[in-house]
Amino acid sequence: MSAVFLFSGVVLATLFVAAAIKASRTELRITALVCAGLAVVAGFGLASFRYVAEDRIGLVSKDIAFRSLPAGQIIATAGEKGPQA
C-alpha cells in the first residue's frame, strides 16, 4: 500500500512539473512547482505510516540513520538503525 502512495505522489509531481513547463505566467509556474514539491512530500509522508490492527503486533524498524547498532546490542535505544525500543 505504501508503494501506491509513493507512486501517486511522484505521478502527481510529474504532472505538476509538466503544467509548470507549459504555463505562460511566472506565478502559475511557481505555484505548479510548489504543488509538485508538496505532492512528493505527501507521497513520502503517507508511505511512511502503517496501520496496525488491535489484534496484531507491529515491529518498528529504522532503516536510515547515521549510526548502526553497537556490537552485542539488539534493540536501538538512542536513534540507531535497527529495531526500535
HTML snippet that shows the backbone in 3Dmol.js (N, CA, C, O; Angstrom):
<script src="https://3Dmol.org/build/3Dmol-min.js"></script>
<div id="view" style="width:600px;height:400px;position:relative"></div>
<script>
const pdb = `
ATOM      1  N   MET A   1       0.817  -1.194   0.000  1.00  0.00           N
ATOM      2  CA  MET A   1       0.000   0.000   0.000  1.00  0.00           C
ATOM      3  C   MET A   1       0.859   1.254   0.000  1.00  0.00           C
ATOM      4  O   MET A   1       0.501   2.259  -0.616  1.00  0.00           O
ATOM      5  N   SER A   2       1.995   1.195   0.693  1.00  0.00           N
ATOM      6  CA  SER A   2       2.852   2.376   0.753  1.00  0.00           C
ATOM      7  C   SER A   2       3.433   2.710  -0.613  1.00  0.00           C
ATOM      8  O   SER A   2       3.667   3.880  -0.918  1.00  0.00           O
ATOM      9  N   ALA A   3       3.669   1.699  -1.436  1.00  0.00           N
ATOM     10  CA  ALA A   3       4.189   1.953  -2.775  1.00  0.00           C
ATOM     11  C   ALA A   3       3.178   2.720  -3.617  1.00  0.00           C
ATOM     12  O   ALA A   3       3.558   3.510  -4.482  1.00  0.00           O
ATOM     13  N   VAL A   4       1.897   2.491  -3.369  1.00  0.00           N
ATOM     14  CA  VAL A   4       0.844   3.204  -4.096  1.00  0.00           C
ATOM     15  C   VAL A   4       0.901   4.693  -3.769  1.00  0.00           C
ATOM     16  O   VAL A   4       0.815   5.532  -4.667  1.00  0.00           O
ATOM     17  N   PHE A   5       1.048   5.025  -2.481  1.00  0.00           N
ATOM     18  CA  PHE A   5       1.134   6.431  -2.094  1.00  0.00           C
ATOM     19  C   PHE A   5       2.375   7.092  -2.681  1.00  0.00           C
ATOM     20  O   PHE A   5       2.315   8.217  -3.177  1.00  0.00           O
ATOM     21  N   LEU A   6       3.478   6.398  -2.621  1.00  0.00           N
ATOM     22  CA  LEU A   6       4.725   6.935  -3.149  1.00  0.00           C
ATOM     23  C   LEU A   6       4.621   7.143  -4.655  1.00  0.00           C
ATOM     24  O   LEU A   6       5.008   8.194  -5.165  1.00  0.00           O
ATOM     25  N   PHE A   7       4.104   6.152  -5.366  1.00  0.00           N
ATOM     26  CA  PHE A   7       3.946   6.248  -6.817  1.00  0.00           C
ATOM     27  C   PHE A   7       2.986   7.376  -7.181  1.00  0.00           C
ATOM     28  O   PHE A   7       3.233   8.122  -8.129  1.00  0.00           O
ATOM     29  N   SER A   8       1.890   7.503  -6.430  1.00  0.00           N
ATOM     30  CA  SER A   8       0.913   8.564  -6.693  1.00  0.00           C
ATOM     31  C   SER A   8       1.535   9.946  -6.510  1.00  0.00           C
ATOM     32  O   SER A   8       1.292  10.854  -7.305  1.00  0.00           O
ATOM     33  N   GLY A   9       2.336  10.098  -5.463  1.00  0.00           N
ATOM     34  CA  GLY A   9       2.999  11.381  -5.241  1.00  0.00           C
ATOM     35  C   GLY A   9       3.947  11.742  -6.370  1.00  0.00           C
ATOM     36  O   GLY A   9       4.008  12.899  -6.788  1.00  0.00           O
ATOM     37  N   VAL A  10       4.685  10.760  -6.866  1.00  0.00           N
ATOM     38  CA  VAL A  10       5.627  11.007  -7.957  1.00  0.00           C
ATOM     39  C   VAL A  10       4.873  11.336  -9.247  1.00  0.00           C
ATOM     40  O   VAL A  10       5.276  12.232  -9.989  1.00  0.00           O
ATOM     41  N   VAL A  11       3.781  10.617  -9.516  1.00  0.00           N
ATOM     42  CA  VAL A  11       2.997  10.882 -10.727  1.00  0.00           C
ATOM     43  C   VAL A  11       2.385  12.275 -10.662  1.00  0.00           C
ATOM     44  O   VAL A  11       2.437  13.022 -11.638  1.00  0.00           O
ATOM     45  N   LEU A  12       1.803  12.629  -9.515  1.00  0.00           N
ATOM     46  CA  LEU A  12       1.232  13.975  -9.378  1.00  0.00           C
ATOM     47  C   LEU A  12       2.303  15.049  -9.536  1.00  0.00           C
ATOM     48  O   LEU A  12       2.070  16.070 -10.183  1.00  0.00           O
ATOM     49  N   ALA A  13       3.469  14.824  -8.952  1.00  0.00           N
ATOM     50  CA  ALA A  13       4.555  15.796  -9.077  1.00  0.00           C
ATOM     51  C   ALA A  13       4.963  15.954 -10.537  1.00  0.00           C
ATOM     52  O   ALA A  13       5.227  17.066 -10.993  1.00  0.00           O
ATOM     53  N   THR A  14       5.013  14.847 -11.269  1.00  0.00           N
ATOM     54  CA  THR A  14       5.364  14.906 -12.690  1.00  0.00           C
ATOM     55  C   THR A  14       4.336  15.704 -13.471  1.00  0.00           C
ATOM     56  O   THR A  14       4.695  16.494 -14.345  1.00  0.00           O
ATOM     57  N   LEU A  15       3.067  15.507 -13.165  1.00  0.00           N
ATOM     58  CA  LEU A  15       2.018  16.267 -13.841  1.00  0.00           C
ATOM     59  C   LEU A  15       2.114  17.760 -13.524  1.00  0.00           C
ATOM     60  O   LEU A  15       1.922  18.599 -14.404  1.00  0.00           O
ATOM     61  N   PHE A  16       2.410  18.085 -12.270  1.00  0.00           N
ATOM     62  CA  PHE A  16       2.561  19.493 -11.902  1.00  0.00           C
ATOM     63  C   PHE A  16       3.769  20.123 -12.596  1.00  0.00           C
ATOM     64  O   PHE A  16       3.698  21.274 -13.028  1.00  0.00           O
ATOM     65  N   VAL A  17       4.864  19.391 -12.708  1.00  0.00           N
ATOM     66  CA  VAL A  17       6.045  19.920 -13.397  1.00  0.00           C
ATOM     67  C   VAL A  17       5.742  20.127 -14.876  1.00  0.00           C
ATOM     68  O   VAL A  17       6.167  21.123 -15.461  1.00  0.00           O
ATOM     69  N   ALA A  18       5.010  19.195 -15.487  1.00  0.00           N
ATOM     70  CA  ALA A  18       4.622  19.357 -16.892  1.00  0.00           C
ATOM     71  C   ALA A  18       3.739  20.585 -17.066  1.00  0.00           C
ATOM     72  O   ALA A  18       3.870  21.315 -18.049  1.00  0.00           O
ATOM     73  N   ALA A  19       2.840  20.812 -16.112  1.00  0.00           N
ATOM     74  CA  ALA A  19       1.993  22.004 -16.170  1.00  0.00           C
ATOM     75  C   ALA A  19       2.822  23.270 -15.990  1.00  0.00           C
ATOM     76  O   ALA A  19       2.541  24.294 -16.614  1.00  0.00           O
ATOM     77  N   ALA A  20       3.843  23.203 -15.137  1.00  0.00           N
ATOM     78  CA  ALA A  20       4.703  24.374 -14.924  1.00  0.00           C
ATOM     79  C   ALA A  20       5.477  24.716 -16.182  1.00  0.00           C
ATOM     80  O   ALA A  20       5.685  25.892 -16.482  1.00  0.00           O
ATOM     81  N   ILE A  21       5.903  23.707 -16.919  1.00  0.00           N
ATOM     82  CA  ILE A  21       6.656  23.955 -18.151  1.00  0.00           C
ATOM     83  C   ILE A  21       5.779  24.639 -19.191  1.00  0.00           C
ATOM     84  O   ILE A  21       6.249  25.506 -19.927  1.00  0.00           O
ATOM     85  N   LYS A  22       4.509  24.254 -19.255  1.00  0.00           N
ATOM     86  CA  LYS A  22       3.600  24.812 -20.257  1.00  0.00           C
ATOM     87  C   LYS A  22       2.982  26.139 -19.838  1.00  0.00           C
ATOM     88  O   LYS A  22       2.424  26.845 -20.677  1.00  0.00           O
ATOM     89  N   ALA A  23       3.070  26.495 -18.552  1.00  0.00           N
ATOM     90  CA  ALA A  23       2.440  27.724 -18.064  1.00  0.00           C
ATOM     91  C   ALA A  23       3.133  28.946 -18.649  1.00  0.00           C
ATOM     92  O   ALA A  23       4.353  28.980 -18.809  1.00  0.00           O
ATOM     93  N   SER A  24       2.323  29.939 -18.960  1.00  0.00           N
ATOM     94  CA  SER A  24       2.873  31.145 -19.563  1.00  0.00           C
ATOM     95  C   SER A  24       3.245  32.201 -18.522  1.00  0.00           C
ATOM     96  O   SER A  24       4.141  33.011 -18.759  1.00  0.00           O
ATOM     97  N   ARG A  25       2.579  32.201 -17.396  1.00  0.00           N
ATOM     98  CA  ARG A  25       2.842  33.200 -16.363  1.00  0.00           C
ATOM     99  C   ARG A  25       3.752  32.633 -15.294  1.00  0.00           C
ATOM    100  O   ARG A  25       3.670  31.453 -14.953  1.00  0.00           O
ATOM    101  N   THR A  26       4.613  33.476 -14.771  1.00  0.00           N
ATOM    102  CA  THR A  26       5.576  33.073 -13.746  1.00  0.00           C
ATOM    103  C   THR A  26       4.880  32.616 -12.471  1.00  0.00           C
ATOM    104  O   THR A  26       5.323  31.662 -11.832  1.00  0.00           O
ATOM    105  N   GLU A  27       3.787  33.293 -12.093  1.00  0.00           N
ATOM    106  CA  GLU A  27       3.068  32.911 -10.881  1.00  0.00           C
ATOM    107  C   GLU A  27       2.522  31.498 -10.983  1.00  0.00           C
ATOM    108  O   GLU A  27       2.558  30.745 -10.010  1.00  0.00           O
ATOM    109  N   LEU A  28       2.014  31.130 -12.158  1.00  0.00           N
ATOM    110  CA  LEU A  28       1.484  29.781 -12.356  1.00  0.00           C
ATOM    111  C   LEU A  28       2.603  28.737 -12.314  1.00  0.00           C
ATOM    112  O   LEU A  28       2.417  27.638 -11.793  1.00  0.00           O
ATOM    113  N   ARG A  29       3.755  29.090 -12.863  1.00  0.00           N
ATOM    114  CA  ARG A  29       4.890  28.163 -12.824  1.00  0.00           C
ATOM    115  C   ARG A  29       5.332  27.896 -11.389  1.00  0.00           C
ATOM    116  O   ARG A  29       5.558  26.750 -11.000  1.00  0.00           O
ATOM    117  N   ILE A  30       5.449  28.960 -10.615  1.00  0.00           N
ATOM    118  CA  ILE A  30       5.871  28.817  -9.220  1.00  0.00           C
ATOM    119  C   ILE A  30       4.854  28.002  -8.438  1.00  0.00           C
ATOM    120  O   ILE A  30       5.224  27.126  -7.656  1.00  0.00           O
ATOM    121  N   THR A  31       3.574  28.287  -8.647  1.00  0.00           N
ATOM    122  CA  THR A  31       2.515  27.551  -7.956  1.00  0.00           C
ATOM    123  C   THR A  31       2.554  26.070  -8.315  1.00  0.00           C
ATOM    124  O   THR A  31       2.421  25.215  -7.440  1.00  0.00           O
ATOM    125  N   ALA A  32       2.734  25.765  -9.592  1.00  0.00           N
ATOM    126  CA  ALA A  32       2.785  24.362 -10.026  1.00  0.00           C
ATOM    127  C   ALA A  32       3.999  23.651  -9.438  1.00  0.00           C
ATOM    128  O   ALA A  32       3.898  22.487  -9.051  1.00  0.00           O
ATOM    129  N   LEU A  33       5.139  24.325  -9.363  1.00  0.00           N
ATOM    130  CA  LEU A  33       6.330  23.704  -8.790  1.00  0.00           C
ATOM    131  C   LEU A  33       6.194  23.496  -7.276  1.00  0.00           C
ATOM    132  O   LEU A  33       6.673  22.496  -6.741  1.00  0.00           O
ATOM    133  N   VAL A  34       5.549  24.430  -6.599  1.00  0.00           N
ATOM    134  CA  VAL A  34       5.296  24.264  -5.163  1.00  0.00           C
ATOM    135  C   VAL A  34       4.352  23.079  -4.946  1.00  0.00           C
ATOM    136  O   VAL A  34       4.562  22.276  -4.037  1.00  0.00           O
ATOM    137  N   CYS A  35       3.317  22.970  -5.777  1.00  0.00           N
ATOM    138  CA  CYS A  35       2.392  21.829  -5.676  1.00  0.00           C
ATOM    139  C   CYS A  35       3.109  20.522  -5.969  1.00  0.00           C
ATOM    140  O   CYS A  35       2.803  19.505  -5.348  1.00  0.00           O
ATOM    141  N   ALA A  36       4.060  20.523  -6.903  1.00  0.00           N
ATOM    142  CA  ALA A  36       4.840  19.317  -7.192  1.00  0.00           C
ATOM    143  C   ALA A  36       5.645  18.905  -5.971  1.00  0.00           C
ATOM    144  O   ALA A  36       5.695  17.724  -5.626  1.00  0.00           O
ATOM    145  N   GLY A  37       6.272  19.867  -5.321  1.00  0.00           N
ATOM    146  CA  GLY A  37       7.033  19.564  -4.112  1.00  0.00           C
ATOM    147  C   GLY A  37       6.144  19.028  -3.002  1.00  0.00           C
ATOM    148  O   GLY A  37       6.516  18.084  -2.304  1.00  0.00           O
ATOM    149  N   LEU A  38       4.972  19.627  -2.837  1.00  0.00           N
ATOM    150  CA  LEU A  38       4.030  19.154  -1.819  1.00  0.00           C
ATOM    151  C   LEU A  38       3.530  17.745  -2.127  1.00  0.00           C
ATOM    152  O   LEU A  38       3.328  16.946  -1.213  1.00  0.00           O
ATOM    153  N   ALA A  39       3.330  17.437  -3.403  1.00  0.00           N
ATOM    154  CA  ALA A  39       2.875  16.096  -3.786  1.00  0.00           C
ATOM    155  C   ALA A  39       3.926  15.051  -3.451  1.00  0.00           C
ATOM    156  O   ALA A  39       3.591  13.965  -2.978  1.00  0.00           O
ATOM    157  N   VAL A  40       5.189  15.366  -3.690  1.00  0.00           N
ATOM    158  CA  VAL A  40       6.262  14.420  -3.359  1.00  0.00           C
ATOM    159  C   VAL A  40       6.362  14.233  -1.846  1.00  0.00           C
ATOM    160  O   VAL A  40       6.486  13.106  -1.367  1.00  0.00           O
ATOM    161  N   VAL A  41       6.308  15.320  -1.101  1.00  0.00           N
ATOM    162  CA  VAL A  41       6.386  15.236   0.360  1.00  0.00           C
ATOM    163  C   VAL A  41       5.189  14.451   0.904  1.00  0.00           C
ATOM    164  O   VAL A  41       5.356  13.618   1.795  1.00  0.00           O
ATOM    165  N   ALA A  42       3.996  14.703   0.383  1.00  0.00           N
ATOM    166  CA  ALA A  42       2.806  13.975   0.833  1.00  0.00           C
ATOM    167  C   ALA A  42       2.921  12.492   0.498  1.00  0.00           C
ATOM    168  O   ALA A  42       2.546  11.643   1.307  1.00  0.00           O
ATOM    169  N   GLY A  43       3.434  12.174  -0.687  1.00  0.00           N
ATOM    170  CA  GLY A  43       3.609  10.770  -1.065  1.00  0.00           C
ATOM    171  C   GLY A  43       4.560  10.052  -0.136  1.00  0.00           C
ATOM    172  O   GLY A  43       4.266   8.946   0.319  1.00  0.00           O
ATOM    173  N   PHE A  44       5.700  10.665   0.154  1.00  0.00           N
ATOM    174  CA  PHE A  44       6.658  10.061   1.087  1.00  0.00           C
ATOM    175  C   PHE A  44       6.074   9.974   2.493  1.00  0.00           C
ATOM    176  O   PHE A  44       6.260   8.974   3.185  1.00  0.00           O
ATOM    177  N   GLY A  45       5.374  11.013   2.910  1.00  0.00           N
ATOM    178  CA  GLY A  45       4.782  11.012   4.244  1.00  0.00           C
ATOM    179  C   GLY A  45       3.736   9.928   4.418  1.00  0.00           C
ATOM    180  O   GLY A  45       3.746   9.204   5.414  1.00  0.00           O
ATOM    181  N   LEU A  46       2.829   9.814   3.449  1.00  0.00           N
ATOM    182  CA  LEU A  46       1.793   8.793   3.543  1.00  0.00           C
ATOM    183  C   LEU A  46       2.366   7.387   3.416  1.00  0.00           C
ATOM    184  O   LEU A  46       1.818   6.442   3.983  1.00  0.00           O
ATOM    185  N   ALA A  47       3.456   7.241   2.682  1.00  0.00           N
ATOM    186  CA  ALA A  47       4.090   5.930   2.542  1.00  0.00           C
ATOM    187  C   ALA A  47       4.815   5.521   3.820  1.00  0.00           C
ATOM    188  O   ALA A  47       5.168   4.352   3.977  1.00  0.00           O
ATOM    189  N   SER A  48       5.040   6.451   4.725  1.00  0.00           N
ATOM    190  CA  SER A  48       5.796   6.169   5.945  1.00  0.00           C
ATOM    191  C   SER A  48       4.933   5.634   7.079  1.00  0.00           C
ATOM    192  O   SER A  48       5.470   5.111   8.056  1.00  0.00           O
ATOM    193  N   PHE A  49       3.621   5.748   6.982  1.00  0.00           N
ATOM    194  CA  PHE A  49       2.737   5.342   8.061  1.00  0.00           C
ATOM    195  C   PHE A  49       2.150   3.965   7.796  1.00  0.00           C
ATOM    196  O   PHE A  49       1.874   3.600   6.653  1.00  0.00           O
ATOM    197  N   ARG A  50       1.964   3.213   8.865  1.00  0.00           N
ATOM    198  CA  ARG A  50       1.357   1.890   8.788  1.00  0.00           C
ATOM    199  C   ARG A  50       0.250   1.803   9.826  1.00  0.00           C
ATOM    200  O   ARG A  50       0.359   2.366  10.915  1.00  0.00           O
ATOM    201  N   TYR A  51      -0.808   1.099   9.483  1.00  0.00           N
ATOM    202  CA  TYR A  51      -1.887   0.846  10.430  1.00  0.00           C
ATOM    203  C   TYR A  51      -1.721  -0.564  10.967  1.00  0.00           C
ATOM    204  O   TYR A  51      -1.603  -1.521  10.202  1.00  0.00           O
ATOM    205  N   VAL A  52      -1.714  -0.685  12.281  1.00  0.00           N
ATOM    206  CA  VAL A  52      -1.621  -1.988  12.932  1.00  0.00           C
ATOM    207  C   VAL A  52      -2.923  -2.189  13.693  1.00  0.00           C
ATOM    208  O   VAL A  52      -3.255  -1.417  14.593  1.00  0.00           O
ATOM    209  N   ALA A  53      -3.655  -3.236  13.323  1.00  0.00           N
ATOM    210  CA  ALA A  53      -4.945  -3.514  13.957  1.00  0.00           C
ATOM    211  C   ALA A  53      -4.752  -3.880  15.430  1.00  0.00           C
ATOM    212  O   ALA A  53      -3.645  -4.190  15.872  1.00  0.00           O
ATOM    213  N   GLU A  54      -5.858  -3.836  16.176  1.00  0.00           N
ATOM    214  CA  GLU A  54      -5.801  -4.094  17.617  1.00  0.00           C
ATOM    215  C   GLU A  54      -5.321  -5.503  17.943  1.00  0.00           C
ATOM    216  O   GLU A  54      -4.678  -5.713  18.972  1.00  0.00           O
ATOM    217  N   ASP A  55      -5.622  -6.461  17.089  1.00  0.00           N
ATOM    218  CA  ASP A  55      -5.255  -7.847  17.374  1.00  0.00           C
ATOM    219  C   ASP A  55      -3.946  -8.254  16.695  1.00  0.00           C
ATOM    220  O   ASP A  55      -3.673  -9.445  16.550  1.00  0.00           O
ATOM    221  N   ARG A  56      -3.133  -7.276  16.276  1.00  0.00           N
ATOM    222  CA  ARG A  56      -1.860  -7.531  15.599  1.00  0.00           C
ATOM    223  C   ARG A  56      -0.714  -6.891  16.368  1.00  0.00           C
ATOM    224  O   ARG A  56      -0.926  -6.045  17.237  1.00  0.00           O
ATOM    225  N   ILE A  57       0.497  -7.307  16.037  1.00  0.00           N
ATOM    226  CA  ILE A  57       1.700  -6.733  16.629  1.00  0.00           C
ATOM    227  C   ILE A  57       2.497  -6.074  15.514  1.00  0.00           C
ATOM    228  O   ILE A  57       2.667  -6.656  14.443  1.00  0.00           O
ATOM    229  N   GLY A  58       2.986  -4.867  15.760  1.00  0.00           N
ATOM    230  CA  GLY A  58       3.801  -4.163  14.784  1.00  0.00           C
ATOM    231  C   GLY A  58       5.232  -4.034  15.269  1.00  0.00           C
ATOM    232  O   GLY A  58       5.475  -3.786  16.450  1.00  0.00           O
ATOM    233  N   LEU A  59       6.169  -4.201  14.367  1.00  0.00           N
ATOM    234  CA  LEU A  59       7.584  -4.056  14.690  1.00  0.00           C
ATOM    235  C   LEU A  59       8.096  -2.794  14.004  1.00  0.00           C
ATOM    236  O   LEU A  59       8.027  -2.677  12.780  1.00  0.00           O
ATOM    237  N   VAL A  60       8.607  -1.858  14.787  1.00  0.00           N
ATOM    238  CA  VAL A  60       9.139  -0.619  14.242  1.00  0.00           C
ATOM    239  C   VAL A  60      10.639  -0.792  14.048  1.00  0.00           C
ATOM    240  O   VAL A  60      11.374  -1.081  14.992  1.00  0.00           O
ATOM    241  N   SER A  61      11.078  -0.611  12.809  1.00  0.00           N
ATOM    242  CA  SER A  61      12.499  -0.738  12.494  1.00  0.00           C
ATOM    243  C   SER A  61      12.936   0.488  11.707  1.00  0.00           C
ATOM    244  O   SER A  61      12.253   0.914  10.775  1.00  0.00           O
ATOM    245  N   LYS A  62      14.051   1.040  12.077  1.00  0.00           N
ATOM    246  CA  LYS A  62      14.590   2.228  11.428  1.00  0.00           C
ATOM    247  C   LYS A  62      15.642   1.776  10.420  1.00  0.00           C
ATOM    248  O   LYS A  62      16.615   1.123  10.796  1.00  0.00           O
ATOM    249  N   ASP A  63      15.458   2.116   9.144  1.00  0.00           N
ATOM    250  CA  ASP A  63      16.373   1.683   8.094  1.00  0.00           C
ATOM    251  C   ASP A  63      17.433   2.735   7.760  1.00  0.00           C
ATOM    252  O   ASP A  63      18.499   2.403   7.241  1.00  0.00           O
ATOM    253  N   ILE A  64      17.139   3.989   8.056  1.00  0.00           N
ATOM    254  CA  ILE A  64      18.065   5.070   7.711  1.00  0.00           C
ATOM    255  C   ILE A  64      18.475   5.790   8.991  1.00  0.00           C
ATOM    256  O   ILE A  64      17.624   6.301   9.720  1.00  0.00           O
ATOM    257  N   ALA A  65      19.748   5.829   9.257  1.00  0.00           N
ATOM    258  CA  ALA A  65      20.282   6.545  10.416  1.00  0.00           C
ATOM    259  C   ALA A  65      21.781   6.719  10.223  1.00  0.00           C
ATOM    260  O   ALA A  65      22.381   6.069   9.367  1.00  0.00           O
ATOM    261  N   PHE A  66      22.378   7.586  11.010  1.00  0.00           N
ATOM    262  CA  PHE A  66      23.820   7.827  10.914  1.00  0.00           C
ATOM    263  C   PHE A  66      24.625   6.734  11.606  1.00  0.00           C
ATOM    264  O   PHE A  66      25.748   6.431  11.203  1.00  0.00           O
ATOM    265  N   ARG A  67      24.042   6.140  12.656  1.00  0.00           N
ATOM    266  CA  ARG A  67      24.780   5.150  13.439  1.00  0.00           C
ATOM    267  C   ARG A  67      24.119   3.790  13.350  1.00  0.00           C
ATOM    268  O   ARG A  67      22.893   3.686  13.314  1.00  0.00           O
ATOM    269  N   SER A  68      24.938   2.746  13.316  1.00  0.00           N
ATOM    270  CA  SER A  68      24.449   1.374  13.398  1.00  0.00           C
ATOM    271  C   SER A  68      24.437   0.937  14.855  1.00  0.00           C
ATOM    272  O   SER A  68      24.992   1.607  15.726  1.00  0.00           O
ATOM    273  N   LEU A  69      23.795  -0.197  15.102  1.00  0.00           N
ATOM    274  CA  LEU A  69      23.769  -0.733  16.469  1.00  0.00           C
ATOM    275  C   LEU A  69      25.166  -1.156  16.898  1.00  0.00           C
ATOM    276  O   LEU A  69      25.904  -1.740  16.104  1.00  0.00           O
ATOM    277  N   PRO A  70      25.541  -0.870  18.139  1.00  0.00           N
ATOM    278  CA  PRO A  70      26.828  -1.360  18.642  1.00  0.00           C
ATOM    279  C   PRO A  70      26.827  -2.892  18.711  1.00  0.00           C
ATOM    280  O   PRO A  70      25.765  -3.513  18.763  1.00  0.00           O
ATOM    281  N   ALA A  71      27.988  -3.480  18.711  1.00  0.00           N
ATOM    282  CA  ALA A  71      28.116  -4.936  18.780  1.00  0.00           C
ATOM    283  C   ALA A  71      27.470  -5.459  20.056  1.00  0.00           C
ATOM    284  O   ALA A  71      27.709  -4.921  21.137  1.00  0.00           O
ATOM    285  N   GLY A  72      26.658  -6.499  19.941  1.00  0.00           N
ATOM    286  CA  GLY A  72      26.021  -7.112  21.088  1.00  0.00           C
ATOM    287  C   GLY A  72      24.680  -6.501  21.470  1.00  0.00           C
ATOM    288  O   GLY A  72      23.971  -7.060  22.307  1.00  0.00           O
ATOM    289  N   GLN A  73      24.318  -5.380  20.883  1.00  0.00           N
ATOM    290  CA  GLN A  73      23.043  -4.738  21.202  1.00  0.00           C
ATOM    291  C   GLN A  73      22.027  -5.125  20.127  1.00  0.00           C
ATOM    292  O   GLN A  73      22.338  -5.050  18.938  1.00  0.00           O
ATOM    293  N   ILE A  74      20.823  -5.534  20.520  1.00  0.00           N
ATOM    294  CA  ILE A  74      19.834  -5.987  19.546  1.00  0.00           C
ATOM    295  C   ILE A  74      18.668  -5.022  19.380  1.00  0.00           C
ATOM    296  O   ILE A  74      17.893  -5.163  18.434  1.00  0.00           O
ATOM    297  N   ILE A  75      18.522  -4.046  20.273  1.00  0.00           N
ATOM    298  CA  ILE A  75      17.442  -3.071  20.184  1.00  0.00           C
ATOM    299  C   ILE A  75      18.039  -1.671  20.257  1.00  0.00           C
ATOM    300  O   ILE A  75      18.846  -1.368  21.137  1.00  0.00           O
ATOM    301  N   ALA A  76      17.628  -0.823  19.316  1.00  0.00           N
ATOM    302  CA  ALA A  76      18.116   0.557  19.280  1.00  0.00           C
ATOM    303  C   ALA A  76      17.405   1.377  20.345  1.00  0.00           C
ATOM    304  O   ALA A  76      16.177   1.377  20.420  1.00  0.00           O
ATOM    305  N   THR A  77      18.170   2.067  21.158  1.00  0.00           N
ATOM    306  CA  THR A  77      17.575   2.900  22.213  1.00  0.00           C
ATOM    307  C   THR A  77      17.955   4.369  22.077  1.00  0.00           C
ATOM    308  O   THR A  77      17.395   5.217  22.771  1.00  0.00           O
ATOM    309  N   ALA A  78      18.901   4.681  21.191  1.00  0.00           N
ATOM    310  CA  ALA A  78      19.352   6.070  21.056  1.00  0.00           C
ATOM    311  C   ALA A  78      19.316   6.522  19.598  1.00  0.00           C
ATOM    312  O   ALA A  78      20.180   7.289  19.175  1.00  0.00           O
ATOM    313  N   GLY A  79      18.325   6.058  18.816  1.00  0.00           N
ATOM    314  CA  GLY A  79      18.159   6.511  17.450  1.00  0.00           C
ATOM    315  C   GLY A  79      18.992   5.802  16.410  1.00  0.00           C
ATOM    316  O   GLY A  79      19.064   6.262  15.271  1.00  0.00           O
ATOM    317  N   GLU A  80      19.629   4.691  16.762  1.00  0.00           N
ATOM    318  CA  GLU A  80      20.436   3.953  15.786  1.00  0.00           C
ATOM    319  C   GLU A  80      19.528   3.213  14.806  1.00  0.00           C
ATOM    320  O   GLU A  80      18.313   3.147  14.991  1.00  0.00           O
ATOM    321  N   LYS A  81      20.150   2.651  13.745  1.00  0.00           N
ATOM    322  CA  LYS A  81      19.435   1.796  12.802  1.00  0.00           C
ATOM    323  C   LYS A  81      19.054   0.509  13.496  1.00  0.00           C
ATOM    324  O   LYS A  81      19.779   0.044  14.375  1.00  0.00           O
ATOM    325  N   GLY A  82      17.927  -0.080  13.117  1.00  0.00           N
ATOM    326  CA  GLY A  82      17.520  -1.379  13.616  1.00  0.00           C
ATOM    327  C   GLY A  82      16.190  -1.338  14.335  1.00  0.00           C
ATOM    328  O   GLY A  82      15.504  -0.316  14.315  1.00  0.00           O
ATOM    329  N   PRO A  83      15.814  -2.443  14.973  1.00  0.00           N
ATOM    330  CA  PRO A  83      14.544  -2.489  15.724  1.00  0.00           C
ATOM    331  C   PRO A  83      14.548  -1.438  16.829  1.00  0.00           C
ATOM    332  O   PRO A  83      15.509  -1.337  17.593  1.00  0.00           O
ATOM    333  N   GLN A  84      13.487  -0.667  16.911  1.00  0.00           N
ATOM    334  CA  GLN A  84      13.403   0.431  17.864  1.00  0.00           C
ATOM    335  C   GLN A  84      12.741  -0.008  19.163  1.00  0.00           C
ATOM    336  O   GLN A  84      11.835  -0.841  19.157  1.00  0.00           O
ATOM    337  N   ALA A  85      13.190   0.548  20.257  1.00  0.00           N
ATOM    338  CA  ALA A  85      12.599   0.242  21.570  1.00  0.00           C
ATOM    339  C   ALA A  85      11.228   0.861  21.687  1.00  0.00           C
ATOM    340  O   ALA A  85      10.571   0.716  22.718  1.00  0.00           O
TER     341      ALA A  85
END
`;
const viewer = $3Dmol.createViewer("view");
viewer.addModel(pdb, "pdb");
viewer.setStyle({}, {cartoon: {color: "spectrum"}});
viewer.zoomTo();
viewer.render();
</script>
